[in-house]
Amino acid sequence: MKYQIKVEGGFTGITKEYNGEMHFSPDERKAILKLLQNPVKSKNTGLRDGFVYSFMLRDGTSSYTAHFDEANLPITLRNVLARISKKS
């Protein structure tokens, strides 16, 4: 799967972008696509310096996009982001 992840916000407001391709196990791929198709709705938590995460994944001809903040970013996507940021 090809990915484009943008992390915005925080105290300094510096945007980080991650682009590339990553291979996932079939179970992991299914879980990620389910999260991106049905993202958790964000609640107004009053985070002032929180991060906003924008995920865009391409699987063949399909494209999936979702936006999350610190309060509702699922652990599966946190783990994906951690793996990608270690790689870069």
N, C-alpha and C positions, 0 to 999 in steps of 0.2 A: 504494500500500500504506500502511496505517496502521501506525504503530510506537509501541511503548512500550519504552524502554530505561532500565534502572536501573544505575548505576555505584556500587558500594559498596566500602568499605574504604579502604585507603591509610593514611598516617600519622595524618591527622586524623580519619578515620572519617566524613567528611561525605558523605552520599548525594546524588547528582545524578540527576535524572529528566528524560528527554526524551520528549515526546509530540507526535505530529503525523502528517502524511501526506507521503509522498515518492514521486516517480515514478522508476522504474528502467527501464533498457533491458531488452529481453527476455533477453539473455544474462546481464546482471547479476542480474536477477530469478531466473533459473533457478539460478545459482550460489549465491545467498543462500538460496533455499529448500532446496537440496541440503544446505548446511551446517547449517541449522536442523533438518532431518529426521534427519541423521546427525551429531550433534555429536561432536567429538573428546573422548575421555575424558581427564579431568584426572588428572595424576600428582601424587603428594605431593612437591612440590618444596621444601617448607619455606619458602615465602614468608610472612613475617610481616606485612608491611605492604602486601601486594599488593592489587590491585583485583579485584573480582568483577563480571562483566558479565552482566546478565540481559536477554535480547532476547525481545520478543514482537511478532510481525508478524501482521497480519490481511490476507488477500488474499481479498476477497469474503466468503464464508461460512467459509473455512478460517482456522484460527488456528495459528501455529507458535511454540513457546517453546523456548529453549535457554539454558543457563548456561555461562559460560566464565570462566577466570581469566587473568591476565597471560601465563601460560606457554603457553596453548593457544588464545588468541583469533586466529582466522584473519585474514590480511591484508585479505581482502575486507570483513569486518565492521569491522576497524579503519578502513578507508577510509570506510565508511558512517558510522561514529561521528564521524569527523573532519568530514565534510560537514555532519552534523547539528549538531555543536557550533559550527561556524563560523556556521551560520544563526541560532543562538540568541543 
